[in-house]
Amino acid sequence: MSGSTTNTAAARGFRSAHTAATQSREIVEDLVAQFGEDCDPRLVLTFFHHDADGAKITGLLSERWPSAQVVGCTTAGEFTETHAGQGGTVALALSGEVITNAAAEIAGFRQGTSDGVDAAIARLESGLGSKLRDLSPSTHIGLLMVDGMHGDEELVNQRLGFHAPSLSFVGGSSGDGLEFTRTRVFCNGRESDHGAVFVVLEARVPFVILKTCSLRPGPHHFTVTRADVTQRVVHEVDGRPVLQAYAEAVGIPPEELDSQVFMRHPWGVMVGDDPWVRSPREVLPDGGLRFFCQIPEGMPLSVMENTDLIAGMRTALDGVRADLGGAAGGAVLFNCILRRLQMDADGLHQAWLELLADLPTAGFHTYGESWLGHMNQTCTGIVFAPVSEGTTPGA
């Protein structure tokens, strides 16, 4: 077993941990030991290897801390502020000094995605004693972890927007280490391989949403003219075969379009100066291009170019710290698998950890990111302000 936790004064209310243990009880024992006997969380976030028994792990942690919500998912890699890798378990505990309370529910989609979301939200609102649309976005925020294999993300975000038009839900799609076979989400000992977990928390400290993608639009722009939206496939742009147009834009023959090209040149929808990224996934035998996100006909898109990933993350973190008055207390981050692959290729993991060195963090590499919708090749997250002196735990 191995792990790390940050228990400095600056990290009051936040405790992060990593363990390389593989057996469920050993994982839980290691996390509990690192968090410390005095740990009394309101919310525990756990992210782990896809072979882990997440239902048992979250169930055991719920038994240890019955007043906490314990949620998590499988990943395509995990990290804290001191560890980055694949195959272990990371966790972040938020105490009553950080959040007054948290409510969590698991949604199953086998009988329909909309019905599953609606039923879970009804249970969530019953537990909260309030409609989500009535909660203040200045004090409340949502977390979302959705199964990454069934393509439900767009509809999930749409239904969340219906139920909570003013409340942000930030999160990511669960992974399975690039096997693309089966991903899972977990909530207090329950699990789903076709569903999602929703968390709503009331914060006692300020918080800021982080979003960075380290990409900029290049000189080539398209409008989608033929697409199969539900299958996430584009067939034509500007009335031309998509593979031909895309290959010309990146300067290679169509037969050389592959994952490396996709990673370096995804597509983006520009909202002002901010790109919302749609990443190609695979070339289809019929000449279509399948994406990790839905792309409707009529959508204008730019072929993107990479910028400095580490510099972009540094700028994003500096921005949220400034918004929080100059300092941050803890963070939960959702980083795209394609960004992780770029970090692998360019040897950026140590530089990534250095950016997070003073910030208790738990995060995972995702099969898609969520905030105001579904996107790719982005890092989203929530960064909380430090706990101030004199703050007492919530009821």
C-alpha positions as CSV (number, residue, x, y, z in Angstrom):
1,M,0.0,0.0,0.0
2,S,1.0,3.6,-0.6
3,G,-0.7,6.9,-0.3
4,S,-0.5,10.5,0.5
5,T,-2.6,13.1,2.2
6,T,-2.3,16.8,2.9
7,N,-3.2,17.9,6.4
8,T,-1.7,21.4,6.5
9,A,-3.4,24.4,8.0
10,A,-4.0,25.7,4.5
11,A,-5.9,22.5,3.7
12,R,-8.2,22.6,6.7
13,G,-11.5,20.8,5.8
14,F,-10.0,19.0,2.8
15,R,-8.2,15.7,3.0
16,S,-6.9,13.8,-0.1
17,A,-5.4,10.3,-0.3
18,H,-4.1,7.8,-2.7
19,T,-3.6,4.1,-2.2
20,A,-2.1,1.4,-4.4
21,A,-3.9,-1.4,-2.5
22,T,-6.0,-3.7,-4.6
23,Q,-8.3,-5.5,-2.1
24,S,-11.4,-3.6,-1.0
25,R,-10.9,-3.7,2.7
26,E,-7.2,-2.8,2.4
27,I,-8.2,0.1,0.2
28,V,-10.7,1.4,2.7
29,E,-8.3,0.8,5.7
30,D,-5.6,2.8,3.9
31,L,-7.8,5.7,3.0
32,V,-9.3,5.9,6.5
33,A,-5.8,5.8,8.0
34,Q,-4.6,8.6,5.8
35,F,-7.6,10.7,6.4
36,G,-7.0,10.3,10.2
37,E,-9.1,9.4,13.2
38,D,-10.4,13.0,13.5
39,C,-11.8,13.0,9.9
40,D,-15.6,13.6,9.9
41,P,-16.6,14.2,6.3
42,R,-19.9,15.2,4.8
43,L,-18.8,14.0,1.3
44,V,-16.2,11.5,0.2
45,L,-15.3,11.3,-3.5
46,T,-13.5,8.2,-4.7
47,F,-12.1,7.4,-8.1
48,F,-10.5,4.0,-8.8
49,H,-9.3,1.4,-11.3
50,H,-12.1,-0.3,-13.3
51,D,-11.3,-3.7,-11.7
52,A,-12.0,-2.4,-8.2
53,D,-15.2,-3.4,-6.4
54,G,-16.5,0.2,-6.1
55,A,-19.8,-0.9,-4.6
56,K,-18.0,-2.6,-1.7
57,I,-15.5,0.3,-1.3
58,T,-18.1,3.0,-1.1
59,G,-20.3,0.8,1.1
60,L,-17.5,0.2,3.6
61,L,-16.7,3.9,3.6
62,S,-20.4,4.7,4.2
63,E,-20.4,2.4,7.2
64,R,-17.3,4.2,8.5
65,W,-18.8,7.6,8.0
66,P,-22.6,7.2,8.1
67,S,-23.2,10.9,8.0
68,A,-21.3,11.3,4.7
69,Q,-22.3,10.7,1.1
70,V,-19.8,8.5,-0.6
71,V,-19.7,8.5,-4.3
72,G,-17.3,7.5,-7.1
73,C,-16.6,5.9,-10.4
74,T,-14.1,3.9,-12.5
75,T,-11.5,5.8,-14.4
76,A,-9.0,6.0,-17.2
77,G,-6.4,7.1,-14.6
78,E,-6.5,8.9,-11.3
79,F,-4.6,11.7,-9.6
80,T,-4.2,13.7,-6.4
81,E,-1.9,16.7,-5.8
82,T,0.9,14.3,-5.2
83,H,0.2,11.2,-7.3
84,A,-0.7,10.5,-10.9
85,G,-1.2,7.0,-12.3
86,Q,-3.4,4.2,-13.2
87,G,-4.6,1.2,-11.2
88,G,-5.0,2.8,-7.7
89,T,-7.6,4.6,-5.8
90,V,-7.8,8.3,-4.9
91,A,-10.2,10.1,-2.6
92,L,-11.1,13.5,-1.3
93,A,-13.0,14.1,1.9
94,L,-14.9,17.4,2.5
95,S,-15.7,18.2,6.1
96,G,-18.5,20.1,7.6
97,E,-16.3,23.2,7.6
98,V,-16.4,23.1,3.8
99,I,-20.0,22.0,3.1
100,T,-23.1,22.2,5.3
101,N,-24.6,19.1,3.7
102,A,-24.6,17.0,0.6
103,A,-27.2,14.8,-1.0
104,A,-26.5,12.0,-3.6
105,E,-28.5,9.7,-5.7
106,I,-27.8,7.1,-8.3
107,A,-29.8,6.9,-11.6
108,G,-30.3,3.9,-13.7
109,F,-30.9,4.3,-17.4
110,R,-31.9,0.8,-18.6
111,Q,-35.5,1.7,-18.7
112,G,-34.8,5.1,-20.4
113,T,-32.4,7.9,-19.7
114,S,-34.9,10.7,-19.2
115,D,-37.0,8.6,-16.8
116,G,-33.9,7.6,-14.9
117,V,-32.7,11.1,-14.5
118,D,-36.2,12.4,-13.5
119,A,-36.7,9.7,-10.9
120,A,-33.2,10.3,-9.3
121,I,-33.8,14.0,-9.2
122,A,-37.2,13.5,-7.5
123,R,-35.5,11.4,-4.8
124,L,-32.7,13.9,-4.5
125,E,-35.2,16.8,-4.1
126,S,-37.1,14.7,-1.5
127,G,-33.9,14.3,0.5
128,L,-33.0,18.0,0.2
129,G,-36.5,19.1,1.0
130,S,-36.3,21.6,-1.9
131,K,-36.6,21.7,-5.7
132,L,-33.3,22.1,-7.4
133,R,-34.5,25.1,-9.3
134,D,-35.1,26.8,-6.0
135,L,-31.6,26.4,-4.7
136,S,-29.2,29.4,-4.8
137,P,-26.3,28.9,-7.3
138,S,-24.1,31.0,-5.1
139,T,-24.2,28.4,-2.3
140,H,-25.2,25.2,-4.0
141,I,-23.5,23.2,-6.8
142,G,-23.9,19.8,-8.4
143,L,-21.5,17.0,-9.2
144,L,-22.1,14.5,-12.0
145,M,-20.5,11.2,-12.8
146,V,-22.1,9.3,-15.7
147,D,-21.3,6.0,-17.3
148,G,-19.0,6.6,-20.2
149,M,-20.1,3.9,-22.6
150,H,-23.7,4.4,-23.6
151,G,-23.7,7.9,-25.0
152,D,-26.2,9.3,-22.5
153,E,-24.3,12.5,-21.6
154,E,-26.1,15.0,-23.8
155,L,-29.6,13.9,-22.6
156,V,-28.5,13.7,-19.0
157,N,-27.2,17.3,-19.1
158,Q,-30.3,18.4,-20.9
159,R,-32.6,16.9,-18.2
160,L,-30.4,18.4,-15.5
161,G,-30.8,21.8,-17.2
162,F,-34.5,21.3,-17.1
163,H,-34.7,20.5,-13.4
164,A,-32.0,23.0,-12.3
165,P,-31.8,25.8,-14.9
166,S,-29.7,28.0,-12.5
167,L,-27.6,25.3,-10.8
168,S,-24.3,24.1,-12.3
169,F,-23.5,20.4,-12.5
170,V,-19.8,19.7,-13.1
171,G,-18.3,16.3,-13.7
172,G,-17.1,13.7,-16.0
173,S,-17.8,10.3,-17.7
174,S,-16.4,7.2,-16.1
175,G,-13.7,5.2,-17.8
176,D,-12.3,1.7,-17.9
177,G,-8.6,2.3,-18.7
178,L,-9.1,2.6,-22.5
179,E,-10.8,-0.8,-22.8
180,F,-14.1,0.8,-23.8
181,T,-16.0,-2.2,-22.5
182,R,-17.7,-1.4,-19.2
183,T,-17.6,1.6,-16.9
184,R,-19.4,2.0,-13.6
185,V,-20.6,4.7,-11.1
186,F,-21.2,4.2,-7.4
187,C,-23.2,5.8,-4.6
188,N,-23.1,4.6,-1.0
189,G,-22.6,0.9,-1.8
190,R,-24.8,0.9,-4.9
191,E,-23.5,0.7,-8.5
192,S,-24.6,1.1,-12.1
193,D,-22.9,0.3,-15.4
194,H,-25.6,2.2,-17.3
195,G,-26.5,5.2,-15.2
196,A,-25.2,8.2,-13.4
197,V,-24.6,9.6,-9.9
198,F,-25.8,13.1,-9.0
199,V,-24.5,15.0,-5.9
200,V,-25.8,18.4,-4.7
201,L,-23.9,20.1,-2.0
202,E,-24.4,23.3,0.0
203,A,-21.0,25.0,0.4
204,R,-19.9,27.0,3.5
205,V,-17.0,28.4,1.5
206,P,-16.9,30.2,-1.9
207,F,-16.3,28.0,-4.9
208,V,-15.4,28.6,-8.6
209,I,-15.9,26.3,-11.6
210,L,-12.7,25.6,-13.6
211,K,-12.7,24.9,-17.3
212,T,-9.7,24.7,-19.6
213,C,-9.0,23.0,-22.8
214,S,-5.6,24.3,-24.1
215,L,-6.8,24.5,-27.7
216,R,-7.3,27.4,-30.1
217,P,-9.1,27.5,-33.5
218,G,-7.0,27.1,-36.6
219,P,-7.7,28.6,-40.0
220,H,-10.1,25.8,-41.1
221,H,-13.8,26.1,-40.4
222,F,-16.7,23.9,-41.4
223,T,-20.5,23.7,-41.1
224,V,-21.9,20.2,-40.6
225,T,-24.3,19.4,-43.5
226,R,-25.0,15.7,-42.9
227,A,-24.9,13.9,-39.6
228,D,-26.4,11.1,-37.5
229,V,-26.7,12.9,-34.2
230,T,-27.7,10.0,-32.0
231,Q,-24.8,7.9,-33.2
232,R,-22.4,10.9,-32.9
233,V,-21.4,10.5,-36.6
234,V,-20.7,13.2,-39.1
235,H,-20.9,12.3,-42.8
236,E,-20.5,15.6,-44.6
237,V,-19.3,19.2,-43.9
238,D,-19.9,22.0,-46.3
239,G,-21.5,19.4,-48.6
240,R,-18.3,17.5,-48.9
241,P,-17.3,14.0,-47.5
242,V,-16.1,14.7,-44.0
243,L,-12.9,12.6,-44.2
244,Q,-11.8,14.4,-47.3
245,A,-12.4,17.9,-45.9
246,Y,-10.8,17.0,-42.5
247,A,-7.7,15.5,-44.1
248,E,-7.2,18.5,-46.3
249,A,-7.5,20.8,-43.2
250,V,-4.7,18.9,-41.4
251,G,-2.6,18.3,-44.4
252,I,-2.5,14.6,-44.7
253,P,-4.2,11.9,-46.9
254,P,-7.6,10.7,-45.5
255,E,-6.2,7.2,-44.9
256,E,-3.7,8.6,-42.4
257,L,-6.4,10.0,-40.1
258,D,-5.9,8.3,-36.7
259,S,-6.0,8.8,-33.0
260,Q,-2.9,11.0,-33.0
261,V,-4.4,13.3,-35.5
262,F,-7.6,13.4,-33.6
263,M,-5.8,14.3,-30.3
264,R,-3.8,17.1,-31.9
265,H,-6.6,18.5,-34.1
266,P,-10.1,18.0,-32.5
267,W,-13.0,20.1,-33.6
268,G,-14.5,23.0,-31.5
269,V,-17.6,25.1,-31.3
270,M,-16.5,28.7,-30.5
271,V,-18.6,30.6,-28.0
272,G,-17.0,34.0,-28.0
273,D,-13.3,33.2,-27.5
274,D,-14.0,30.0,-25.6
275,P,-13.9,26.6,-27.5
276,W,-16.2,23.8,-26.5
277,V,-14.5,20.7,-27.9
278,R,-15.8,17.7,-29.9
279,S,-13.1,15.1,-30.4
280,P,-13.2,12.6,-33.3
281,R,-13.1,9.0,-32.1
282,E,-12.8,6.7,-35.1
283,V,-13.1,6.6,-38.9
284,L,-16.0,4.4,-40.0
285,P,-16.0,2.0,-43.0
286,D,-18.8,4.0,-44.7
287,G,-16.7,7.1,-44.7
288,G,-18.2,8.7,-41.6
289,L,-16.4,10.1,-38.7
290,R,-17.6,9.2,-35.2
291,F,-17.1,11.6,-32.4
292,F,-17.1,11.4,-28.6
293,C,-19.9,14.1,-28.6
294,Q,-23.0,14.7,-30.6
295,I,-22.8,17.2,-33.5
296,P,-26.0,18.3,-35.1
297,E,-26.4,19.4,-38.7
298,G,-25.9,23.1,-39.1
299,M,-23.3,23.4,-36.3
300,P,-20.3,25.6,-37.2
301,L,-17.0,24.0,-36.2
302,S,-13.3,24.9,-36.2
303,V,-10.4,22.5,-36.6
304,M,-8.4,23.2,-33.4
305,E,-4.7,23.4,-32.7
306,N,-2.9,22.5,-29.5
307,T,-1.5,25.1,-27.2
308,D,0.6,24.5,-24.1
309,L,-1.5,22.2,-21.8
310,I,0.5,23.0,-18.6
311,A,0.5,26.8,-19.3
312,G,-3.3,26.6,-19.9
313,M,-3.9,24.8,-16.7
314,R,-1.7,27.2,-14.8
315,T,-3.6,30.1,-16.2
316,A,-6.9,28.5,-15.3
317,L,-5.8,27.8,-11.7
318,D,-4.4,31.3,-11.3
319,G,-7.8,32.6,-12.5
320,V,-9.9,30.6,-10.0
321,R,-7.5,31.5,-7.2
322,A,-7.9,35.2,-8.1
323,D,-11.7,34.8,-8.1
324,L,-11.5,33.2,-4.7
325,G,-9.5,36.1,-3.2
326,G,-6.0,34.8,-3.9
327,A,-6.0,31.3,-2.5
328,A,-7.7,27.9,-2.9
329,G,-8.4,25.2,-0.3
330,G,-9.3,22.1,-2.3
331,A,-10.4,20.8,-5.7
332,V,-12.1,18.0,-7.6
333,L,-11.1,17.8,-11.2
334,F,-12.3,15.9,-14.3
335,N,-9.6,15.7,-17.0
336,C,-10.2,14.2,-20.4
337,I,-8.5,10.9,-21.4
338,L,-7.2,12.6,-24.5
339,R,-5.4,15.2,-22.4
340,R,-4.0,12.4,-20.3
341,L,-2.7,10.7,-23.5
342,Q,-1.1,14.0,-24.5
343,M,0.4,14.2,-21.0
344,D,1.7,10.6,-21.4
345,A,3.2,11.4,-24.8
346,D,4.8,14.7,-23.8
347,G,5.9,13.7,-20.3
348,L,3.8,16.3,-18.5
349,H,2.5,14.4,-15.4
350,Q,5.2,15.8,-13.1
351,A,4.6,19.3,-14.3
352,W,0.8,18.7,-13.7
353,L,1.5,17.6,-10.1
354,E,3.6,20.7,-9.5
355,L,0.7,22.9,-10.5
356,L,-1.5,21.1,-7.8
357,A,1.2,20.8,-5.2
358,D,-0.5,23.1,-2.6
359,L,-4.0,22.2,-3.4
360,P,-5.6,19.0,-1.9
361,T,-7.2,17.4,-4.9
362,A,-8.8,14.2,-6.2
363,G,-9.5,13.8,-9.9
364,F,-9.7,11.3,-12.7
365,H,-9.2,11.0,-16.4
366,T,-12.6,10.8,-18.1
367,Y,-14.4,9.6,-21.2
368,G,-16.0,13.1,-21.5
369,E,-16.5,16.2,-19.4
370,S,-19.7,17.9,-18.3
371,W,-20.6,21.5,-17.5
372,L,-23.5,23.3,-19.3
373,G,-23.4,20.3,-21.6
374,H,-21.1,17.5,-22.7
375,M,-17.6,18.2,-24.2
376,N,-14.3,16.6,-24.8
377,Q,-10.5,17.3,-24.4
378,T,-11.2,19.6,-21.5
379,C,-10.5,19.7,-17.8
380,T,-13.5,20.7,-15.7
381,G,-13.7,21.0,-11.9
382,I,-14.7,22.8,-8.8
383,V,-12.2,24.7,-6.7
384,F,-13.1,25.7,-3.2
385,A,-11.8,28.6,-1.1
386,P,-9.9,27.8,2.0
387,V,-11.7,27.4,5.3
388,S,-11.4,30.6,7.2
389,E,-10.5,30.9,10.9
390,G,-13.5,30.6,13.1
391,T,-15.5,28.4,10.8
392,T,-17.3,25.6,12.6
393,P,-18.7,22.4,11.1
394,G,-22.2,22.5,9.8
395,A,-25.0,20.6,11.3
